[in-house]
Amino acid sequence: MRGNEKQRWAISPSNVAYHFGTSGLSVAVATGITHPLDVLKVRLQMQLVGQRGPLTGMGQLFVKLLKSEGPRSLYLGLTPALTRSILYGGLRLGLYEPSKYACDWAFGSTNIFVKIASGLFAGAIATALTNPIEVRLQMNPSLRKRGPTKELGRIVSEEGVKALWKGVGPAMARAAALTASQLATYDETKRILISWTPLEEGFRLHLVSSMVAGGLSTLITAPMDMVKTRLMLQRESKRVGTYKNGFHCAYQVVRTEGPKALYKGGFAIFARLGPQTTITFILCEKLRELVGLKAI
């Protein structure tokens, strides 16, 4: 490991706090801005033939929600989403670099495969720890009256503690794939652009790299996101159906709704994940600069 990399990971309480704090804050800000698109994405994914009537597009669903539930419906689950962003985002982004440089220390390399492996590890661990605070809260209009804490209490009392980790397997797979595709792509794109173009560390480099990362991560994770949402929100009802696991869910969706159904809400995913990725990385890089940390 080069000397400057060793300095980057000189462990101190302030460095650790700044490292995870800048990651969590940048994800939380991006989540707050793009949250309405996340609500639309979940609603689109949960459309089943015969469950909610004719299938609607993103624009139609947006108008329908405004008319039937009001503007506040677009911010259902915002509080737990922000809480999860700080915890999950802080861990997901924060664990990536230590994992990468641990591999550098052990194997003397930070090639693309090491970056992918580091992203897989960071995403899976972060999701396993934060799964209870998830998208089930976005689908419940009564959340405005009960609040996230009481809603979590209701889930535990009616379905048991295990229900808080329902769908954790596909969620971990999706988060691992997201983090690997997002962070590894961003990291590697920066390296390539710095080597092959006049771009240097700064806003333009961060903007281009984050846009590439957002597009690729959407393409890879949209089907996993669909499966994760279906598993987490399924109800014990013959009308909705019961999925045994992620593979069974994907198979049933393809069999009954067609392969395109795996990308249901895909435009909403891209519309949210693209800007969220861009905002997250640009803000995170700026915050890291302000507190004296090196760029990602």
C-alpha positions as CSV (number, residue, x, y, z in Angstrom):
1,M,0.0,0.0,0.0
2,R,1.4,3.4,-0.9
3,G,2.3,5.8,1.9
4,N,-0.5,8.3,1.1
5,E,-3.0,5.5,1.3
6,K,-1.7,4.5,4.7
7,Q,-2.2,8.1,5.9
8,R,-5.7,8.0,4.5
9,W,-6.6,5.2,6.8
10,A,-4.8,6.4,9.9
11,I,-7.5,5.4,12.5
12,S,-8.7,8.1,14.9
13,P,-12.1,8.8,16.4
14,S,-12.5,11.9,14.4
15,N,-11.6,10.3,11.1
16,V,-14.0,7.4,11.7
17,A,-16.8,9.8,12.7
18,Y,-16.2,12.0,9.6
19,H,-15.9,9.1,7.3
20,F,-19.2,7.5,8.2
21,G,-20.9,10.8,9.0
22,T,-20.3,12.3,5.5
23,S,-21.5,9.1,3.9
24,G,-24.7,8.9,5.9
25,L,-25.5,12.6,5.6
26,S,-25.0,12.6,1.8
27,V,-27.3,9.6,1.3
28,A,-29.9,11.2,3.6
29,V,-30.0,14.4,1.7
30,A,-30.3,12.6,-1.6
31,T,-33.0,10.4,-0.2
32,G,-35.0,13.3,1.0
33,I,-34.9,14.9,-2.4
34,T,-35.8,11.8,-4.3
35,H,-38.2,10.1,-1.8
36,P,-41.5,10.8,-3.8
37,L,-40.0,8.9,-6.7
38,D,-39.2,6.0,-4.4
39,V,-42.8,5.9,-3.2
40,L,-44.0,5.8,-6.8
41,K,-41.5,3.1,-7.6
42,V,-42.8,0.9,-4.8
43,R,-46.5,1.4,-5.8
44,L,-45.7,0.6,-9.4
45,Q,-43.8,-2.6,-8.4
46,M,-46.7,-3.8,-6.3
47,Q,-49.2,-3.7,-9.1
48,L,-50.5,-7.2,-9.8
49,V,-53.0,-8.0,-12.5
50,G,-56.4,-8.0,-10.8
51,Q,-55.1,-6.5,-7.5
52,R,-55.3,-2.8,-8.1
53,G,-57.3,-2.7,-11.3
54,P,-55.7,-1.7,-14.7
55,L,-52.0,-1.2,-14.6
56,T,-51.0,2.5,-14.6
57,G,-47.9,4.3,-15.6
58,M,-45.7,6.5,-13.5
59,G,-47.5,9.7,-14.5
60,Q,-51.0,8.3,-14.1
61,L,-50.1,6.9,-10.7
62,F,-48.7,10.3,-9.6
63,V,-51.9,12.1,-10.5
64,K,-54.0,9.3,-8.9
65,L,-52.1,9.6,-5.6
66,L,-52.4,13.3,-5.5
67,K,-56.2,13.1,-6.1
68,S,-57.0,10.2,-3.8
69,E,-54.4,10.5,-0.9
70,G,-53.1,14.1,-1.3
71,P,-49.5,15.4,-1.7
72,R,-48.4,14.0,1.7
73,S,-48.8,10.5,0.4
74,L,-45.7,11.1,-1.7
75,Y,-43.7,11.4,1.6
76,L,-45.1,8.3,3.3
77,G,-42.3,6.6,5.2
78,L,-40.0,9.6,4.9
79,T,-38.9,9.6,8.5
80,P,-37.9,5.9,8.6
81,A,-36.4,6.4,5.1
82,L,-34.1,9.2,6.4
83,T,-33.2,7.2,9.5
84,R,-32.4,4.2,7.3
85,S,-30.4,6.4,4.9
86,I,-28.2,7.7,7.7
87,L,-27.6,4.2,9.1
88,Y,-27.6,2.2,5.9
89,G,-26.0,4.8,3.8
90,G,-23.3,5.5,6.3
91,L,-22.5,1.8,6.5
92,R,-22.8,1.1,2.8
93,L,-20.6,3.9,1.7
94,G,-18.5,3.9,4.8
95,L,-17.5,0.2,4.7
96,Y,-16.5,0.2,1.1
97,E,-13.2,2.0,1.4
98,P,-11.9,0.1,4.5
99,S,-12.8,-3.1,2.7
100,K,-10.9,-2.0,-0.4
101,Y,-7.8,-0.9,1.4
102,A,-7.9,-4.0,3.6
103,C,-7.6,-6.0,0.4
104,D,-4.8,-3.7,-0.8
105,W,-3.0,-4.4,2.5
106,A,-3.5,-8.1,2.3
107,F,-3.1,-8.8,-1.4
108,G,-1.3,-5.6,-2.7
109,S,-4.0,-4.8,-5.2
110,T,-7.2,-2.6,-5.6
111,N,-8.2,-3.7,-9.1
112,I,-11.7,-3.8,-10.3
113,F,-12.4,-7.2,-8.8
114,V,-11.3,-6.0,-5.4
115,K,-13.6,-3.0,-5.7
116,I,-16.5,-5.2,-6.7
117,A,-15.9,-7.6,-3.8
118,S,-15.7,-4.7,-1.4
119,G,-19.0,-3.3,-2.7
120,L,-20.7,-6.6,-2.3
121,F,-19.5,-7.0,1.3
122,A,-20.4,-3.4,2.3
123,G,-23.9,-3.6,0.8
124,A,-24.8,-7.0,2.2
125,I,-23.7,-6.1,5.7
126,A,-25.3,-2.7,5.7
127,T,-28.7,-4.2,4.7
128,A,-28.6,-7.1,7.1
129,L,-28.3,-4.6,10.0
130,T,-30.9,-2.1,8.7
131,N,-33.6,-4.3,7.1
132,P,-36.3,-3.6,9.7
133,I,-36.6,0.0,8.6
134,E,-37.8,-0.6,5.1
135,V,-40.4,0.1,2.4
136,R,-43.4,-1.6,4.1
137,L,-43.9,1.7,5.9
138,Q,-44.3,3.5,2.6
139,M,-47.3,1.5,1.6
140,N,-49.5,2.2,4.6
141,P,-51.5,5.5,4.5
142,S,-52.3,5.1,8.2
143,L,-48.7,5.7,9.0
144,R,-49.4,9.4,9.1
145,K,-51.6,8.8,12.2
146,R,-49.6,6.0,14.0
147,G,-46.0,7.0,13.2
148,P,-43.1,4.7,12.2
149,T,-42.4,3.5,15.8
150,K,-46.0,2.3,16.4
151,E,-46.1,0.8,12.9
152,L,-43.0,-1.3,13.6
153,G,-44.6,-2.3,16.9
154,R,-47.7,-3.4,15.1
155,I,-45.7,-5.5,12.7
156,V,-43.9,-7.2,15.6
157,S,-47.1,-7.8,17.5
158,E,-49.1,-9.2,14.6
159,E,-46.4,-11.0,12.6
160,G,-43.5,-11.5,15.1
161,V,-40.0,-10.2,15.2
162,K,-38.9,-12.3,12.2
163,A,-41.3,-10.2,10.1
164,L,-38.9,-7.3,10.4
165,W,-36.3,-9.3,8.4
166,K,-38.8,-10.6,5.8
167,G,-37.1,-10.5,2.4
168,V,-33.7,-9.9,4.0
169,G,-32.0,-12.4,1.6
170,P,-33.1,-10.7,-1.6
171,A,-32.6,-7.3,0.1
172,M,-29.0,-8.2,0.8
173,A,-28.4,-9.5,-2.7
174,R,-29.9,-6.3,-4.1
175,A,-27.9,-4.1,-1.8
176,A,-24.7,-6.0,-2.5
177,A,-25.2,-5.7,-6.3
178,L,-26.2,-2.0,-5.9
179,T,-23.2,-1.1,-3.8
180,A,-20.8,-3.1,-6.0
181,S,-22.2,-1.7,-9.3
182,Q,-22.5,1.8,-7.9
183,L,-19.3,2.3,-5.9
184,A,-17.0,0.1,-7.9
185,T,-18.3,1.8,-11.2
186,Y,-17.9,5.2,-9.7
187,D,-14.4,4.5,-8.4
188,E,-13.2,2.8,-11.6
189,T,-14.8,5.4,-13.8
190,K,-12.9,8.2,-11.9
191,R,-9.7,6.3,-12.3
192,I,-10.2,5.8,-16.0
193,L,-11.2,9.4,-16.7
194,I,-8.3,10.8,-14.7
195,S,-5.9,8.5,-16.6
196,W,-7.4,9.0,-20.1
197,T,-8.8,12.5,-20.1
198,P,-7.9,16.0,-18.8
199,L,-10.4,15.7,-16.0
200,E,-9.1,16.1,-12.5
201,E,-10.7,15.7,-9.0
202,G,-13.6,18.1,-8.9
203,F,-17.2,18.7,-9.7
204,R,-17.1,17.7,-13.4
205,L,-15.3,14.4,-12.7
206,H,-17.7,13.6,-9.9
207,L,-20.7,14.4,-12.0
208,V,-19.7,12.3,-15.0
209,S,-18.6,9.4,-12.8
210,S,-21.7,9.4,-10.7
211,M,-24.0,9.5,-13.8
212,V,-22.3,6.4,-15.2
213,A,-22.6,4.7,-11.9
214,G,-26.3,5.5,-11.6
215,G,-27.1,4.2,-15.0
216,L,-25.3,0.9,-14.6
217,S,-26.5,0.3,-11.1
218,T,-30.1,0.8,-12.2
219,L,-29.8,-1.7,-15.0
220,I,-28.3,-4.4,-12.7
221,T,-30.5,-3.9,-9.7
222,A,-34.0,-3.2,-11.0
223,P,-35.0,-6.9,-11.2
224,M,-33.6,-7.5,-7.7
225,D,-35.4,-4.4,-6.4
226,M,-38.7,-5.7,-7.8
227,V,-38.3,-9.1,-6.1
228,K,-37.2,-7.5,-2.8
229,T,-40.3,-5.3,-2.8
230,R,-42.7,-8.1,-3.6
231,L,-41.3,-10.3,-0.9
232,M,-41.3,-7.6,1.8
233,L,-44.9,-6.5,1.0
234,Q,-46.6,-9.8,0.3
235,R,-49.5,-10.6,2.5
236,E,-50.7,-13.9,3.6
237,S,-53.5,-14.0,1.0
238,K,-54.4,-16.4,-1.9
239,R,-55.3,-13.3,-3.9
240,V,-51.8,-11.9,-3.6
241,G,-50.0,-15.2,-3.5
242,T,-47.1,-16.4,-1.4
243,Y,-43.5,-16.3,-2.6
244,K,-41.3,-18.9,-1.0
245,N,-38.0,-17.1,-1.8
246,G,-36.4,-14.7,-4.2
247,F,-36.0,-17.2,-7.0
248,H,-39.6,-18.4,-6.7
249,C,-40.8,-14.8,-6.7
250,A,-38.8,-14.0,-9.8
251,Y,-40.1,-17.2,-11.5
252,Q,-43.7,-16.4,-10.6
253,V,-43.5,-12.9,-11.8
254,V,-42.0,-13.9,-15.1
255,R,-44.5,-16.8,-15.5
256,T,-47.6,-14.7,-14.7
257,E,-46.7,-11.2,-15.8
258,G,-43.9,-11.7,-18.4
259,P,-40.1,-10.9,-18.3
260,K,-40.8,-7.2,-18.6
261,A,-42.5,-7.3,-15.2
262,L,-39.0,-7.6,-13.6
263,Y,-38.4,-4.1,-14.7
264,K,-41.8,-2.8,-13.6
265,G,-41.2,0.6,-12.2
266,G,-37.8,0.6,-13.9
267,F,-38.2,4.2,-15.2
268,A,-39.1,5.3,-11.7
269,I,-36.0,3.4,-10.3
270,F,-33.8,5.1,-12.8
271,A,-35.5,8.5,-12.3
272,R,-34.8,8.1,-8.6
273,L,-31.5,6.2,-8.5
274,G,-29.8,8.3,-11.2
275,P,-30.2,11.6,-9.4
276,Q,-29.8,10.0,-6.0
277,T,-26.5,8.6,-7.0
278,T,-25.3,11.9,-8.5
279,I,-26.4,13.9,-5.5
280,T,-24.9,11.4,-3.1
281,F,-21.4,11.2,-4.6
282,I,-21.1,14.9,-5.4
283,L,-22.2,15.9,-1.9
284,C,-20.1,13.1,-0.2
285,E,-17.0,14.2,-2.1
286,K,-17.6,17.9,-1.1
287,L,-18.2,17.0,2.6
288,R,-15.1,14.8,2.6
289,E,-13.1,17.7,1.2
290,L,-14.5,20.1,3.9
291,V,-13.6,17.8,6.8
292,G,-10.1,17.0,5.4
293,L,-10.7,13.5,4.0
294,K,-9.3,12.3,0.6
295,A,-11.7,11.8,-2.3
296,I,-13.3,8.4,-2.8
